[in-house]
Every structure is written in C-alpha cells, then in structure tokens.
C-alpha cells in the first residue's frame, strides 16, 4: 500500500477531516514530488491534515519538526491523531511530541 493510500484509508476509518477535506489532495501532491521524504509525520483532525517533513525548513530557517512542535503546543487543541509513515507502514503515535521525537530520531 502506498503512503497516500494508507492516509486515505485512515482518514476514511476516522471519518476525518470534517472540514478542509482538500488537504488530502495537497498531501497527495506533496507525496508525488520527486523530493518527497521517505518518512514523514502526518496529523489529521477535524479541520484538515498536516504533513511534517523531517528534512524541511520553514520560512525562518527552522527545521519543520521544531516548527510543528511549537505550533502543536499552541494550536490545534482539538482531537488530533498523529502518525508516522515509516516508508512502509503508517504508525499511530501517542501524541504530537512522540511523532516529532520519532522523526528527529529516524529522519
């Protein structure tokens, strides 16, 4: 099963996202890029999804996992589900910190 197929299956199983369903289309486009990472974090919640590229850099030069750690501490206090795509499997993580810790250790 491809990474995108695993994301769609999980989204359907959860009945999420309820809003901004087009985020899944953006996820697909990102994963189809030639430079798409082999592993990544994925968060799904009521209002969409977020892919966390362990190698990405944000607009101020900060690594994406660090940026997302900051964001998740202040935003998205809704019921969110965090995962890591390992390259072959979508793993459910306990929380956003666990997801980011995994990406930092394995990315």
TIMI-2910 file (N, C-alpha, C, CB; in pm, 1 decimal, decimal comma, always signed):
<rs>
+----------+----------+----------+----------+----------+----------+----------+----------+----------+----------+----------+----------+------+
!      n_x !      n_y !      n_z !     ca_x !     ca_y !     ca_z !      c_x !      c_y !      c_z !     cb_x !     cb_y !     cb_z ! resn !
+----------+----------+----------+----------+----------+----------+----------+----------+----------+----------+----------+----------+------+
!    +85,0 !   -118,1 !     +0,0 !     +0,0 !     +0,0 !     +0,0 !    +89,5 !   +124,4 !     +0,0 !    -96,7 !     -0,1 !   +123,2 !  Unk !
!    +55,8 !   +220,0 !    -82,3 !   +133,2 !   +343,8 !    -88,1 !   +104,9 !   +429,8 !    +34,8 !   +100,9 !   +422,3 !   -217,1 !  Unk !
!   +192,4 !   +526,4 !    +57,3 !   +172,7 !   +618,1 !   +169,3 !    +38,5 !   +689,2 !   +156,1 !   +287,6 !   +721,0 !   +176,5 !  Unk !
!     +9,3 !   +739,9 !    +37,9 !   -116,2 !   +813,1 !    +20,3 !   -236,9 !   +721,8 !    +42,7 !   -122,3 !   +875,3 !   -120,0 !  Unk !
!   -232,7 !   +599,7 !     -7,9 !   -343,1 !   +506,1 !    +14,4 !   -363,6 !   +480,4 !   +163,3 !   -316,7 !   +373,8 !    -58,6 !  Unk !
!   -254,0 !   +470,2 !   +238,0 !   -263,7 !   +449,5 !   +382,8 !   -327,6 !   +570,5 !   +451,2 !   -124,4 !   +422,4 !   +442,6 !  Unk !
!   -292,5 !   +691,5 !   +406,1 !   -351,3 !   +812,5 !   +463,1 !   -501,2 !   +817,9 !   +436,4 !   -283,1 !   +937,3 !   +405,9 !  Unk !
!   -539,2 !   +789,0 !   +313,7 !   -681,6 !   +792,7 !   +276,8 !   -760,2 !   +687,6 !   +354,7 !   -699,0 !   +770,1 !   +124,9 !  Unk !
!   -704,2 !   +568,2 !   +367,7 !   -771,6 !   +463,0 !   +443,7 !   -794,2 !   +507,5 !   +588,2 !   -689,5 !   +332,4 !   +440,0 !  Unk !
!   -690,2 !   +563,4 !   +648,9 !   -702,5 !   +608,1 !   +788,1 !   -803,1 !   +721,9 !   +800,6 !   -566,0 !   +652,7 !   +842,4 !  Unk !
!   -799,8 !   +816,0 !   +706,4 !   -895,5 !   +926,3 !   +706,9 !  -1038,4 !   +872,6 !   +698,4 !   -867,3 !  +1022,9 !   +590,0 !  Unk !
!  -1061,2 !   +777,7 !   +609,8 !  -1194,8 !   +718,8 !   +596,5 !  -1235,3 !   +645,0 !   +722,5 !  -1199,8 !   +624,0 !   +477,3 !  Unk !
!  -1142,9 !   +568,8 !   +781,6 !  -1173,4 !   +495,8 !   +905,0 !  -1211,1 !   +590,0 !  +1018,7 !  -1054,0 !   +410,3 !   +946,5 !  Unk !
!  -1144,3 !   +705,9 !  +1025,1 !  -1170,4 !   +803,5 !  +1131,4 !  -1288,7 !   +894,8 !  +1100,8 !  -1047,4 !   +887,4 !  +1154,8 !  Unk !
!  -1327,1 !   +902,2 !   +974,0 !  -1430,6 !   +997,8 !   +934,8 !  -1380,7 !  +1141,2 !   +941,6 !  -1552,9 !   +981,7 !  +1023,2 !  Unk !
!  -1252,3 !  +1158,3 !   +917,0 !  -1189,4 !  +1289,8 !   +922,1 !  -1114,5 !  +1315,8 !   +792,1 !  -1093,7 !  +1300,6 !  +1043,3 !  Unk !
!  -1085,8 !  +1436,3 !   +760,6 !  -1130,3 !  +1558,7 !   +828,8 !  -1274,5 !  +1592,1 !   +791,6 !  -1037,7 !  +1677,1 !   +793,4 !  Unk !
!  -1340,4 !  +1662,9 !   +880,1 !  -1477,5 !  +1705,8 !   +852,2 !  -1478,5 !  +1834,3 !   +768,3 !  -1554,8 !  +1727,5 !   +984,1 !  Unk !
!  -1375,4 !  +1914,1 !   +783,4 !  -1360,2 !  +2039,6 !   +708,9 !  -1223,5 !  +2037,1 !   +640,5 !  -1374,4 !  +2165,5 !   +803,8 !  Unk !
!  -1208,9 !  +2112,0 !   +533,6 !  -1082,6 !  +2120,4 !   +458,4 !  -1036,2 !  +1982,4 !   +409,9 !   -973,2 !  +2184,3 !   +545,6 !  Unk !
!  -1131,9 !  +1907,4 !   +357,1 !  -1100,4 !  +1774,4 !   +304,3 !   -999,8 !  +1781,4 !   +190,0 !  -1227,8 !  +1704,9 !   +256,8 !  Unk !
!   -989,6 !  +1897,5 !   +126,8 !   -893,7 !  +1912,7 !    +16,9 !   -749,5 !  +1900,9 !    +65,8 !   -913,9 !  +2047,3 !    -52,5 !  Unk !
!   -727,7 !  +1906,4 !   +197,0 !   -591,9 !  +1885,0 !   +248,8 !   -536,3 !  +1751,2 !   +202,2 !   -591,0 !  +1891,5 !   +402,4 !  Unk !
!   -621,7 !  +1650,6 !   +189,8 !   -575,5 !  +1519,4 !   +142,6 !   -522,2 !  +1527,9 !     -0,6 !   -689,9 !  +1416,3 !   +150,1 !  Unk !
!   -581,4 !  +1613,5 !    -81,2 !   -532,7 !  +1634,9 !   -217,3 !   -394,8 !  +1700,4 !   -213,8 !   -632,0 !  +1722,0 !   -297,9 !  Unk !
!   -377,0 !  +1796,4 !   -122,3 !   -245,9 !  +1860,3 !   -107,1 !   -142,5 !  +1758,7 !    -59,0 !   -254,3 !  +1979,1 !     -8,3 !  Unk !
!   -184,5 !  +1669,7 !    +31,5 !    -93,7 !  +1563,6 !    +78,0 !    -49,0 !  +1477,6 !    -39,5 !   -162,3 !  +1475,5 !   +185,9 !  Unk !
!   -144,0 !  +1442,0 !   -125,4 !   -111,6 !  +1358,0 !   -241,5 !    -10,7 !  +1427,2 !   -331,9 !   -238,8 !  +1324,0 !   -321,1 !  Unk !
!    -34,2 !  +1555,0 !   -359,6 !    +57,8 !  +1629,4 !   -447,2 !   +197,3 !  +1635,9 !   -386,3 !     +5,0 !  +1771,9 !   -472,8 !  Unk !
!   +205,1 !  +1654,8 !   -255,5 !   +335,3 !  +1658,7 !   -189,1 !   +406,2 !  +1524,4 !   -201,8 !   +319,2 !  +1696,3 !    -41,0 !  Unk !
!   +332,6 !  +1416,8 !   -180,8 !   +393,2 !  +1283,2 !   -183,9 !   +431,9 !  +1239,2 !   -324,4 !   +298,0 !  +1182,1 !   -124,5 !  Unk !
!   +375,3 !  +1301,0 !   -426,3 !   +409,2 !  +1268,2 !   -564,7 !   +535,3 !  +1340,2 !   -612,3 !   +293,1 !  +1302,8 !   -655,9 !  Unk !
!   +585,1 !  +1434,8 !   -534,2 !   +706,4 !  +1507,6 !   -573,4 !   +826,9 !  +1414,7 !   -573,3 !   +731,4 !  +1626,7 !   -478,9 !  Unk !
!   +920,0 !  +1441,4 !   -661,0 !  +1041,9 !  +1359,8 !   -667,3 !  +1123,4 !  +1368,7 !   -539,2 !  +1127,6 !  +1402,6 !   -785,3 !  Unk !
!  +1116,2 !  +1482,3 !   -470,8 !  +1194,7 !  +1500,6 !   -348,4 !  +1114,0 !  +1473,5 !   -221,6 !  +1250,0 !  +1641,4 !   -343,6 !  Unk !
!  +1001,7 !  +1403,8 !   -234,5 !   +920,2 !  +1371,3 !   -117,0 !  +1000,8 !  +1282,9 !    -21,5 !   +788,0 !  +1300,0 !   -159,2 !  Unk !
!   +990,7 !  +1307,7 !   +108,4 !  +1068,6 !  +1228,0 !   +203,9 !  +1017,1 !  +1084,6 !   +213,2 !  +1065,2 !  +1293,2 !   +342,2 !  Unk !
!  +1106,9 !   +993,5 !   +245,1 !  +1069,1 !   +853,1 !   +261,4 !   +991,6 !   +828,6 !   +389,1 !  +1191,6 !   +765,7 !   +259,7 !  Unk !
!  +1019,9 !   +908,0 !   +492,4 !   +939,1 !   +903,3 !   +613,6 !   +887,0 !  +1043,6 !   +639,4 !  +1021,3 !   +849,3 !   +735,9 !  Unk !
!   +773,6 !  +1051,8 !   +707,0 !   +715,4 !  +1181,3 !   +739,1 !   +612,7 !  +1164,7 !   +849,3 !   +651,6 !  +1245,7 !   +614,6 !  Unk !
!   +580,7 !  +1274,6 !   +913,3 !   +473,5 !  +1276,9 !  +1010,8 !   +345,0 !  +1321,6 !   +944,0 !   +508,4 !  +1368,7 !  +1128,4 !  Unk !
!   +234,8 !  +1278,2 !  +1000,3 !   +104,1 !  +1317,5 !   +945,9 !     +8,3 !  +1337,3 !  +1061,4 !    +49,0 !  +1210,7 !   +845,8 !  Unk !
!    -61,5 !  +1447,7 !  +1058,7 !   -160,3 !  +1478,7 !  +1161,3 !   -293,4 !  +1501,1 !  +1092,4 !   -118,5 !  +1603,4 !  +1245,8 !  Unk !
!   -396,7 !  +1437,8 !  +1144,4 !   -531,7 !  +1457,4 !  +1091,9 !   -622,1 !  +1495,4 !  +1208,4 !   -584,5 !  +1328,7 !  +1018,6 !  Unk !
!   -707,2 !  +1591,7 !  +1183,1 !   -801,1 !  +1637,2 !  +1284,4 !   -923,2 !  +1691,9 !  +1213,8 !   -737,4 !  +1744,1 !  +1377,5 !  Unk !
!  -1016,2 !  +1744,1 !  +1290,3 !  -1144,7 !  +1788,0 !  +1237,3 !  -1131,1 !  +1884,7 !  +1119,1 !  -1224,6 !  +1853,4 !  +1346,9 !  Unk !
!  -1033,7 !  +1972,8 !  +1125,1 !  -1019,3 !  +2077,4 !  +1023,5 !   -901,2 !  +2056,2 !   +930,7 !  -1005,8 !  +2210,4 !  +1089,8 !  Unk !
!   -871,8 !  +1931,6 !   +895,4 !   -771,1 !  +1909,4 !   +793,7 !   -660,4 !  +1814,9 !   +833,8 !   -712,7 !  +2037,0 !   +755,4 !  Unk !
!   -549,2 !  +1826,3 !   +760,2 !   -431,5 !  +1742,3 !   +782,3 !   -306,8 !  +1828,8 !   +774,3 !   -425,0 !  +1626,3 !   +678,8 !  Unk !
!   -197,9 !  +1776,4 !   +828,3 !    -66,8 !  +1839,1 !   +815,0 !    +36,2 !  +1729,8 !   +793,2 !    -31,6 !  +1925,2 !   +940,5 !  Unk !
!   +119,4 !  +1747,3 !   +694,0 !   +234,4 !  +1660,3 !   +673,4 !   +356,2 !  +1727,9 !   +735,9 !   +257,4 !  +1630,9 !   +520,9 !  Unk !
!   +437,1 !  +1650,7 !   +804,7 !   +556,9 !  +1703,7 !   +867,5 !   +677,5 !  +1639,4 !   +800,2 !   +557,0 !  +1677,5 !  +1021,7 !  Unk !
!   +747,9 !  +1717,2 !   +720,7 !   +867,9 !  +1672,2 !   +650,1 !   +985,9 !  +1681,1 !   +746,3 !   +893,9 !  +1757,8 !   +520,9 !  Unk !
!  +1046,5 !  +1568,3 !   +783,4 !  +1156,1 !  +1574,6 !   +880,2 !  +1278,7 !  +1649,1 !   +829,5 !  +1195,9 !  +1436,3 !   +919,6 !  Unk !
!  +1286,5 !  +1672,4 !   +698,9 !  +1401,4 !  +1739,5 !   +640,1 !  +1370,6 !  +1883,0 !   +599,3 !  +1449,9 !  +1662,1 !   +520,5 !  Unk !
!  +1243,5 !  +1921,6 !   +608,0 !  +1200,7 !  +2053,1 !   +561,3 !  +1247,5 !  +2166,1 !   +651,6 !  +1051,1 !  +2056,9 !   +550,2 !  Unk !
!  +1257,2 !  +2283,9 !   +592,9 !  +1296,3 !  +2404,8 !   +664,1 !  +1184,5 !  +2506,8 !   +643,4 !  +1436,0 !  +2460,1 !   +613,7 !  Unk !
!  +1143,1 !  +2573,5 !   +751,8 !  +1037,1 !  +2673,0 !   +738,3 !  +1093,8 !  +2804,9 !   +686,6 !   +965,9 !  +2694,7 !   +873,0 !  Unk !
!  +1011,1 !  +2906,2 !   +677,9 !  +1050,0 !  +3034,0 !   +620,1 !  +1153,6 !  +3111,8 !   +698,4 !   +931,5 !  +3117,2 !   +604,5 !  Unk !
!  +1178,2 !  +3073,6 !   +824,2 !  +1278,1 !  +3145,2 !   +904,5 !  +1400,6 !  +3058,5 !   +933,5 !  +1215,8 !  +3192,4 !  +1036,1 !  Unk !
!  +1414,3 !  +2946,8 !   +860,0 !  +1531,7 !  +2862,8 !   +872,6 !  +1526,3 !  +2759,5 !   +983,5 !  +1648,0 !  +2947,3 !   +893,2 !  Unk !
!  +1408,3 !  +2737,5 !  +1038,6 !  +1391,2 !  +2640,1 !  +1146,4 !  +1346,8 !  +2507,1 !  +1086,7 !  +1288,1 !  +2690,4 !  +1251,7 !  Unk !
!  +1398,2 !  +2395,4 !  +1140,1 !  +1357,1 !  +2263,4 !  +1091,8 !  +1207,8 !  +2243,8 !  +1116,5 !  +1439,2 !  +2151,1 !  +1161,1 !  Unk !
!  +1141,5 !  +2180,8 !  +1019,4 !   +996,0 !  +2163,3 !  +1028,1 !   +951,5 !  +2090,4 !  +1154,6 !   +946,7 !  +2087,8 !   +907,5 !  Unk !
!  +1018,2 !  +1982,3 !  +1198,2 !   +972,1 !  +1920,2 !  +1322,4 !   +971,7 !  +2017,5 !  +1440,5 !  +1059,3 !  +1801,0 !  +1355,5 !  Unk !
!  +1073,0 !  +2104,9 !  +1450,2 !  +1076,0 !  +2203,9 !  +1557,9 !   +962,1 !  +2303,0 !  +1544,6 !  +1209,1 !  +2277,8 !  +1558,8 !  Unk !
!   +935,9 !  +2346,1 !  +1422,2 !   +825,9 !  +2438,8 !  +1397,4 !   +693,8 !  +2375,4 !  +1438,9 !   +821,6 !  +2480,2 !  +1249,0 !  Unk !
!   +672,4 !  +2250,0 !  +1398,8 !   +546,8 !  +2185,0 !  +1433,2 !   +535,0 !  +2159,9 !  +1582,5 !   +533,3 !  +2054,8 !  +1358,1 !  Unk !
!   +644,4 !  +2130,4 !  +1648,5 !   +638,2 !  +2112,2 !  +1794,7 !   +585,9 !  +2241,4 !  +1858,7 !   +779,7 !  +2074,3 !  +1853,3 !  Unk !
!   +637,6 !  +2355,3 !  +1814,5 !   +591,2 !  +2483,9 !  +1866,7 !   +444,1 !  +2506,2 !  +1834,3 !   +675,5 !  +2598,4 !  +1809,6 !  Unk !
!   +406,4 !  +2478,4 !  +1710,3 !   +268,4 !  +2501,3 !  +1666,8 !   +171,3 !  +2412,8 !  +1744,6 !   +254,5 !  +2474,8 !  +1515,8 !  Unk !
!   +205,7 !  +2285,9 !  +1760,9 !   +114,0 !  +2194,7 !  +1827,8 !    +98,7 !  +2226,1 !  +1975,7 !   +161,0 !  +2052,9 !  +1810,6 !  Unk !
!   +193,8 !  +2297,6 !  +2035,4 !   +179,9 !  +2335,7 !  +2175,2 !    +84,8 !  +2453,0 !  +2191,9 !   +315,2 !  +2370,0 !  +2234,0 !  Unk !
!    +63,3 !  +2529,4 !  +2086,5 !    -20,4 !  +2648,7 !  +2098,2 !   -148,4 !  +2641,8 !  +2016,4 !    +57,6 !  +2768,8 !  +2056,8 !  Unk !
!   -153,8 !  +2553,5 !  +1918,9 !   -269,6 !  +2545,5 !  +1829,8 !   -316,8 !  +2401,9 !  +1818,5 !   -235,9 !  +2601,7 !  +1690,6 !  Unk !
!   -424,3 !  +2385,7 !  +1748,5 !   -478,8 !  +2253,8 !  +1718,8 !   -508,0 !  +2175,9 !  +1847,7 !   -381,4 !  +2174,9 !  +1630,0 !  Unk !
!   -572,9 !  +2242,4 !  +1942,3 !   -607,7 !  +2176,1 !  +2067,2 !   -728,4 !  +2084,9 !  +2050,8 !   -635,0 !  +2279,0 !  +2175,1 !  Unk !
!   -768,8 !  +2063,3 !  +1928,5 !   -878,4 !  +1972,3 !  +1900,9 !   -827,6 !  +1828,9 !  +1910,1 !   -940,2 !  +2000,5 !  +1761,7 !  Unk !
!   -918,4 !  +1737,5 !  +1898,5 !   -881,6 !  +1596,3 !  +1899,0 !   -805,4 !  +1567,4 !  +1770,1 !  -1007,9 !  +1504,0 !  +1912,5 !  Unk !
!   -676,7 !  +1543,4 !  +1781,6 !   -593,6 !  +1518,0 !  +1664,4 !   -533,1 !  +1378,6 !  +1675,2 !   -482,5 !  +1625,6 !  +1650,6 !  Unk !
!   -504,0 !  +1322,9 !  +1560,5 !   -444,5 !  +1189,9 !  +1551,1 !   -311,5 !  +1206,0 !  +1479,8 !   -538,8 !  +1088,3 !  +1475,7 !  Unk !
!   -205,5 !  +1154,5 !  +1541,5 !    -70,2 !  +1172,0 !  +1490,4 !    -13,1 !  +1038,3 !  +1445,1 !    +20,2 !  +1235,5 !  +1597,1 !  Unk !
!    +56,3 !  +1041,2 !  +1332,0 !   +111,2 !   +920,5 !  +1271,2 !   +250,7 !   +948,2 !  +1217,2 !    +19,2 !   +869,2 !  +1159,0 !  Unk !
!   +321,9 !   +840,2 !  +1192,3 !   +448,0 !   +845,7 !  +1117,7 !   +437,7 !   +743,7 !  +1006,2 !   +573,1 !   +817,5 !  +1210,2 !  Unk !
!   +471,4 !   +788,0 !   +885,8 !   +488,9 !   +694,6 !   +774,3 !   +635,0 !   +654,2 !   +777,6 !   +447,9 !   +758,7 !   +633,7 !  Unk !
!   +660,9 !   +524,7 !   +796,8 !   +798,2 !   +474,8 !   +814,1 !   +867,3 !   +443,6 !   +682,0 !   +797,3 !   +350,6 !   +900,3 !  Unk !
!   +796,6 !   +456,4 !   +574,8 !   +846,2 !   +414,8 !   +443,2 !   +768,8 !   +294,2 !   +394,2 !   +996,8 !   +382,8 !   +448,5 !  Unk !
!   +707,0 !   +221,3 !   +488,1 !   +626,7 !   +103,5 !   +453,1 !   +496,8 !    +93,4 !   +532,2 !   +707,7 !    -21,4 !   +474,8 !  Unk !
!   +490,4 !   +161,0 !   +647,3 !   +377,6 !   +144,4 !   +738,5 !   +337,5 !   +277,6 !   +799,4 !   +411,8 !    +44,3 !   +848,8 !  Unk !
!   +207,4 !   +295,7 !   +820,9 !   +156,9 !   +412,4 !   +891,2 !   +141,6 !   +375,2 !  +1038,8 !    +20,9 !   +461,6 !   +830,0 !  Unk !
!   +225,8 !   +433,9 !  +1123,3 !   +224,2 !   +404,1 !  +1266,7 !   +148,3 !   +510,4 !  +1343,6 !   +366,4 !   +392,3 !  +1320,8 !  Unk !
!    +53,8 !   +469,8 !  +1425,2 !    -17,8 !   +562,5 !  +1513,7 !    +74,7 !   +599,1 !  +1628,5 !   -151,7 !   +499,7 !  +1567,1 !  Unk !
!    +85,8 !   +726,9 !  +1655,6 !   +170,8 !   +774,7 !  +1764,4 !    +82,9 !   +822,4 !  +1879,8 !   +264,7 !   +889,1 !  +1715,7 !  Unk !
!   +139,7 !   +823,7 !  +1998,9 !    +64,7 !   +862,8 !  +2119,2 !    +18,4 !  +1008,1 !  +2111,1 !   +150,8 !   +842,6 !  +2244,9 !  Unk !
!   +106,6 !  +1094,2 !  +2062,1 !    +76,0 !  +1237,0 !  +2054,9 !   +175,1 !  +1304,0 !  +1959,0 !    +82,0 !  +1303,2 !  +2196,9 !  Unk !
!   +160,6 !  +1435,2 !  +1944,6 !   +246,5 !  +1509,1 !  +1851,0 !   +392,5 !  +1505,0 !  +1893,1 !   +200,5 !  +1654,0 !  +1840,1 !  Unk !
!   +420,4 !  +1512,8 !  +2021,7 !   +559,8 !  +1506,9 !  +2066,6 !   +623,3 !  +1373,7 !  +2030,6 !   +568,6 !  +1529,7 !  +2217,5 !  Unk !
!   +549,2 !  +1264,1 !  +2048,2 !   +601,5 !  +1131,7 !  +2012,7 !   +630,3 !  +1123,3 !  +1863,5 !   +502,2 !  +1021,4 !  +2053,6 !  Unk !
!   +540,5 !  +1181,3 !  +1782,8 !   +560,4 !  +1181,5 !  +1638,5 !   +687,9 !  +1258,0 !  +1602,7 !   +438,6 !  +1243,4 !  +1567,1 !  Unk !
!   +704,2 !  +1375,0 !  +1660,0 !   +820,0 !  +1457,9 !  +1627,9 !   +947,8 !  +1394,2 !  +1680,5 !   +803,2 !  +1598,9 !  +1685,9 !  Unk !
!   +942,6 !  +1335,9 !  +1800,2 !  +1060,2 !  +1265,2 !  +1853,1 !  +1102,5 !  +1152,8 !  +1758,1 !  +1030,2 !  +1207,7 !  +1994,2 !  Unk !
!  +1004,7 !  +1077,9 !  +1704,7 !  +1034,9 !   +970,1 !  +1610,6 !  +1102,2 !  +1025,9 !  +1485,5 !   +906,4 !   +893,6 !  +1572,7 !  Unk !
!  +1046,9 !  +1134,8 !  +1432,5 !  +1103,8 !  +1193,5 !  +1311,0 !  +1244,9 !  +1243,8 !  +1334,1 !  +1016,3 !  +1307,1 !  +1261,1 !  Unk !
!  +1270,3 !  +1304,6 !  +1448,9 !  +1403,9 !  +1354,9 !  +1478,0 !  +1504,2 !  +1240,3 !  +1494,5 !  +1401,4 !  +1441,3 !  +1604,2 !  Unk !
!  +1460,7 !  +1129,3 !  +1549,9 !  +1550,0 !  +1015,5 !  +1571,4 !  +1573,0 !   +933,8 !  +1444,6 !  +1493,9 !   +926,1 !  +1679,4 !  Unk !
!  +1475,3 !   +933,7 !  +1353,6 !  +1481,1 !   +845,5 !  +1237,7 !  +1485,1 !   +917,0 !  +1103,3 !  +1364,8 !   +754,8 !  +1240,1 !  Unk !
!  +1470,3 !  +1048,3 !  +1104,0 !  +1463,9 !  +1123,0 !   +979,2 !  +1597,5 !  +1155,6 !   +922,6 !  +1388,9 !  +1247,1 !   +998,4 !  Unk !
+----------+----------+----------+----------+----------+----------+----------+----------+----------+----------+----------+----------+------+
</rs>
